[in-house]
């Protein structure tokens, strides 16, 4: 049932969209295989994807903490 409702990676991005997905081999909540599968699916729809592995010592929360600075730099700056 969850698979039928999961459409996160099933979309066609606009032209020249770059997508970076953050994950960790140490994450026991969301296996990095899910992230790699999503990257392949998005690439199949024309996105340029990158998977960043935050390490074998990173659980789900630590993976987020390590990814946060990169995410913050990618956000647009209000002027």
GIMOSUL-V964553 format. One record per pair of residues at least 12 apart in sequence whose C-alpha atoms are under 8 Angstrom apart, sorted by the first residue. I is the first residue (numbers start at 1). GAP is how many residues later the second one is. Records with the same first field share a line. If there is no record, write none. Layout:
I = GAP  GAP
//
This chain:
9 = 29  30  32  33
10 = 31  32  35
11 = 31  34
12 = 30  33  34  35
13 = 32  33  34
16 = 31  32
17 = 30  31
18 = 29  30  31  32
19 = 28  29  30  31
20 = 29  30  31  32
21 = 14  18  28  29  30  31
22 = 13  29  30  31  32  41  42  45
23 = 12  28  29  30  31  37  40
24 = 28  29  30  31  32  34  35  36  39
25 = 28  29  30  31  32  33
26 = 29  30  31  32  33  34
27 = 29  31  32  33  36
28 = 31  32
29 = 30  31
30 = 30
32 = 21
35 = 16
36 = 15
39 = 12
54 = 12  13
//
